[in-house]
Amino acid sequence: MAAMIRVRTAGRMGNQMFQLAFAHATSRRLNVDFSLGPGPRGAHATLGPPLWSFFELGDWAGPALRWRRRAAFRLRHGPRPKLVEVGQQEEPGTVLPRLRDGVEYAGFFQSEQWFADFSDEIGALFRVRSAHRQAFAARFPDLPPYICMHVRRADYLDIPGGWALPTSYFRDALAAIADRERYALIVVSDDPEAVGREPFAHSGYLAAKTDKLIFATGIANIWARDPITMSAASKTVGELSSGRFVLGIGVSHKPLVLNLRGHSYDKPYSYMKEYVPKLKSAIYRAPAPKEEVPIVIAALHPKMLAFAAAETHGTHTYFVPPEHTKKVREAIGPKPWICAAQAVILENDATKARAAARTYMKTYVPRLPNYTNNLKNLGWKDEDFANGCSDALVDAIVAWGSETKIRDRIDAHLKAGATHVCILPVKVDSESLPDERAMEALAPK
């Protein structure tokens, strides 16, 4: 029986593409065959459609051959083969020499070093099926040949240096494309904070279209705007909205500031302490709003919370249960605002609701230490952050269920001391759009 390896699929289609590329390249290096498929129940889930529903994948895509390969691997190496989990932080150069026949590999393999020697072969596998190509051409008949580049904030969190790939990576990727002048470039992003709508321009537009709604930035990044620019922007929107604007500011996260924007992220707390007085005293010679624009600071930990309470109207807390709200109120006293954010999912099916909640939560924990450490300070353990987070932690961070159940969570924040609760209405069937049903159901009566 021929030698084989097996690679687990996990995540959505983009992750599965990397896993197939790794499987193909490794099988070529070792001169063996390979099997590809999901791990046992309880392992990291394979989400969305499988690769073979969208790509041609050569001979490998045939269902009979996929089944035969799975069966062959099981017969040769048994139902429980040696499993090697490859972490995102492991350097391919140190792992490649250790790859062996008869092993099941699990990981995301998001480095071209895993398969650079076989890129042409792998590229040929990922030809979109003709039905999809024909449907796209019918919908966009005038679109010239194009290249689509997907820029994400939730990927590459564990690479050295931070959260997002530097712009040089994408420039180098484009430079590697022959005759690229023939193509239109389509850039798609799912990063609402760093490369999404500019919050002040968006608030000004919404203010012009409404009469009663109050708008707030949650948050405006202080590394992206100097204090004079931040002051002018907030006062402009404050004036145009007739006082319906709250300025929320924050230090964001090191990977977004350092790696994506290219700014320094030295001593964020000290920088905020220097920033706020300059923001308050900034020269502004245009017509000022009739009322001072309230300022709140994004904060989770004691030093920043104390500063927010002493120097601004209060704080905007995020990714926290009511227990944190209670702790903050006890720490900062009765007067400062606590504007607590609460993610909500209007869905009674526990499986669907928790799956959507985990999709929302994966951006933050355990990947970002600020949020993870804050929750550990509330008593959550390491095991609660494993495998997409425990059900208990998911339920503590995301309020899901009926309108009544969600309102109970909002009321819990208010009873714990929140001045205001900002809801984030997550849709079960979409990662990017708010759930208008939840917004309507939870609107003040």
N, C-alpha and C positions, 0 to 999 in steps of 0.2 A: 504494500500500500504506500502511495506517495507521501512524502513528508509534507506537513502543513503548519500554518499558523492560523490563529483566529483573532479578529479585532472587533471589539464591541462598538456598536453604534450608540450614541447618546446625544441628546440635544436636538436642535432643529437642523434643517437641511444644510446650512452653512457648516455646522460642526460635522455632520455626516460626510460632507465632501472632503474635509481634512482627514477623516478617519479612513475613507476609502483610498485617498491618495497615499496615506501611510501604509495601508495594507498592501497596495499594489507595489510600492517601492520596496517594502521590506521583503515581500515574496520574491521580487526580482533579485535583491541582494543575496538572499539565502538560497535562491534557486529552488523554491518550494511553491506549493499552491497555497491559497488562502480562503478562509471563510469569513463572512462579515454578517453581523446581526446583533440584535439587542442582548443585553445581559439578563440575568435572572430577575424575577420579580423582586422589587425592593432596591435594585440598582438604579443609577441615574437614568431617568426616563428618556426614551426616544420620542420627540415631539414632532407634530406636524407630519406631512407626507414623506414617505421614504424616497430615497434618491431615484430608484428605478421608475417612479411615477413621473419624473420630469426629465431625466437624462437618458440617452441611449445606452451608455456604459458598455458598448461592445457586446461580446458573447456573455459577459458576466451577468447581464441584466435578466436573462431568462429564468423564470421561476423554477423550472425543473432543475436547472444547473445549480441555482442557489440552494435548493433543498438538498441536492446530492452532496454539495460541498459541506453543508452543515452536518449531514449524516456521516460523511467520511471522516471529518475531524473528530466527531464523537466516538466513532468506532476505533480510531487509531489512538486517541489520547484520553478516552473515558469521559464520563459526565462532569468530572471536576478536574480539569487540567490546571497546571500551574498558571496563576494569574499574576501579571506584572502591571501595576498601575503606574503610569508615567505622569508626573506632575508638571504643571505649567512652568515651574521654575527650573526644571531639570534641563540642562544644556544638551541638545541633540548630539553634540560631538562626544559627550561622555557616555551616552546611552547606546548609540549606534553600534559600537564594537561588542556590546553585550547581548544583542538581539539573537535569539535562538529559535530553532525549530520546536514545534510541539507546545508552544506557549500561547496563552490568551492575553492580549494586550488591551488595556483600557486607558483612555486619555483623550486629549483634544488635539494634540500634535499641530499647534498653530505656529509653525515655523517652516519656512521653505527648505531648511536644512534637512528635514526628514526625507524629502523627495526631490531635491533639486536635480539630481542626476537623471531623473526619469520624467522631467516636466513635460516633454513633448508627448510621451505616451499617455500621461495622465490627462493632459489637455484634450487629447482625442477622445477620452472616455466621457468627458463632460460636454458632449454635444446635445443641445436641447432637442427633445423629441419633435418630430415634424409637425404633429398636431398643434403643439404649443407655438412653434414658429409661425405656422400658417395663421393661427388665431391672432397673434401679435401683429403680423403684417397686415391683416385685414383691418385691425383697429387703428393702426398708425401707418397708413399707406405712404405718407410723404416723409417719414423719418429716414434720414440717411443712415449708412452703417454707423453703429454706435458702440461705445464702451461704457459699461455701467460700473461705477465705483461706489461701494457701500462703506460709509464711515460710521462706525458705531462707538458709543461710549461704554457699553457694557462688556466689551471684549478686551482682551489683552491686559487685564487688570494686574496680572502677576509678572509682566515683563519688567526688567529693570528700568526704573525711571518713571513708571507710573501707569496712568489710566488710559491714555490714548496714544496711538502711534504718531510719531512726529510727521510734519508735512513732508519732510525729506523722503520718508518711506513711499508716499504716494507719488511724489515727483519721480523717484527712481522706478516705480512700477510703470508709470506712463512712458518713461524713457526706454523701457525694455520692449515696448510695442513697436514693431516695424511698421513704417508707413502710417504713423499715427495721425498725420494731417488729414487723412481720408475720413476720420471718424468724428462723430459728435460725442462729447463727453457728458454723461448723465451722472450727477452726484446725488446719492440718496443718503440721508442721515436720520438717525433716531435719537439724537441728543438734543433735548429741548432746552437745556440750560446753556450749553457752551456754543452750539451752532444753530440754535433755533431762532424764533422770533425775538427781536430786540424788545425788551419789556416796556420801556418808556414809550417807544413809538406805538406799540400795540395798545398800551393803556390809554394813550391819547386818542387813538382811533376809536376804541370802545367807549371812552367817555363822550366823544362827539355823537355817538349813536344812541346814548341812553340818558336818562334823567335822574335815576335814583341809585343805581348800582354803585357800590364802592369798590375801588380797585387797589391792589397792593402788589408790590414786587416780592416774590418769595423764592429766591432773593436776588437782589442786584449785587453782582460780584464787585467787591471793593478793589480787587487787583485789576479789573478791566476798565475802571474809570477813576481818575483822580478826584479829590474832594470837590474841586470847583465844578467839574463836569457833572458829578453826581448831584450836587446842589442845584445846578441850573436845570438839569433834567427833571428832578423831582418838583421843583417850584413851577416849572412850565406846566407839567401835568396837573399839579395842584391848582394852579390858576384856571386852566382850561376846563377842569372838571368841577369847578366851584366847590373845592374842598372835599371831593370824594376820592381822595388818594392817600394811601399809607406807604411810606418808603420802608421796605424791608431790605436790610443789607447783611452781608455775611462774608466770611473768608473763603468759602467754598472748600475745595480739597486740593491737596498738593499736586496730584497727577494732572488735574484739569488746569491748574494755574501754571505749573512748571513745564509740563510736557506738551500740552496742547497749545497754550497761549505763549509760552516762552518767557514768562515773567518769573521773577524771584518769589520764593515762598518762605522767606526767612522770618521767623518769630511772628506768626500770624496774630497772636494775642497782642503783642506789643504794637504791631502795625495798626490794629484796630483802635488801640488806645490813642495813638497819634492821629489817626484818620478822623475820628468823630469830632474833636474840637475844630479841626480845619473845615470839616463839612458844615458845621454850624456857623462858622464865621466867614464862610466864603463870600466874596463880593458878588452881588447880583443887582444889576441896574435896570432890568426889565420890570414891568409891573408885577409885583409880588402877589401871591395868593392872599386872600383876605384873612385866612387863618393859617397858622403854622402847620406845615406838613408833619404829621407824626412820624417818628422814626422808631423802628424795632430792629433788634439784632438777632440773627440766627444763633442760637446757643444751646448747648446740651450740658456742659460741664460747669462746675462751680465758679471758676474765675471769670469766664465770659458771661455767665448768667448774672453775677454780681455787678459787673461793669455795665451790662445792658440795663439792669434795674436802676443803677445810679445815674447813668448819663443819657438815657433815652426813655421813650415811653414804655419799653419793656422788651419782651423776647418773642421770637417765632420759633417754636420747637417742632421737630420733624422726626417721624419714625419712632414714636414713643407711645406707650400705653398710658392709661389714666394714672397709674402708680407714679409715673415720672412727673406728670402734671402736679400731683399732690406734693411730691418732694420739692419741686421747684417753688410752688406757692409757699411752702413752709420756709424755704430758704430766702426768698426775696421780699416777703412781706405782702400786705394786702393791696397796695396801690398799683405797682407796675402791671402792665398788661402781660398776659400769657396767651399768645395766639397759637394754639396747638393744632397741628395738622393731623388729620385722621383719614387714612385710606379706607374706602368702603366699596363693597361689591353687593349689589342687589340681586342675590342668587341664593335659593334655598338648598340646592344640590351641593352637598359638602364636597364631593369629588371635584366638580367643576369650579366651585368657589375657591377651594384651596389651590387648585392648579393655577388659576389666574393670579391668586395672591402670591404664589411662589415665583411666578414670572415677574411680577412687580418687585418682589423683595430681593431677587438675585442680584440686582444692581448694587445693593447696599450692604447686605450681610451674606457671608462673613468677609466680603471683599474690602470694605472700608472700615478701618479700625475705629474711627470716631463713633460710628453707630454700634458696632459690635461691642466695644468696651463699655459704652453707655448702658447697653442692655445687660452686660455681665455685672455691672455695678448694681443692677436691680435684682440680681440673683439668678439670671439665666446661665446655664452651664455650657461647656464646649460642645457637648453632645447635642444640644438644642440647635446648633448651627450646622450640623452635618446633614448631608443628603437632602439639601433643599429646605432645611429647618424642620424642627419638630412641629406636629400639628398644634401643640400648645402655643409655641411661639408665633406661628402663623396666625392663630386665632387672636393672640394678644395684640398683634400689630395691625391686622386688617379686620375690620368689622364687616362680617358678611351675614347674609340671611335675609329675613323679612325687613320691611320698613321699620316695624316696631323694634326689632332686635338692634338695628343700626342706630335708631334714635336712642335706645338705652345706652349704647356706647358713647354717643355724643353727650348725653346727659351725665354720664360718669365723668367725662372730662370737665364739664361745667361744675359739677358738684365737688370735684377735686381742686377747683380753683381757676380753671381756664376762663379768661375774659371772653374769648371767641374761639370757635372750633372751625378750622378750614377743612372742608371735606375734599378728598381726591376720589372722584367717582370712577372706579376702574371697570372696564367692560370685560366680560368673560371671553368674548370672541375677538378682542382687539387689544393689542399692547399700547396703542398710541392715542386712541380717541377716548374722550370722556363719555360716560354713560349718561345720556340725557334723561333716560328714565329715572335714574337715581337722583339727578339734579332736580327734576320736577317733583318727585315723591318727597324729597327731604327739604324742599324750599319752605321758608317760614309761611305758616298758614295765615 
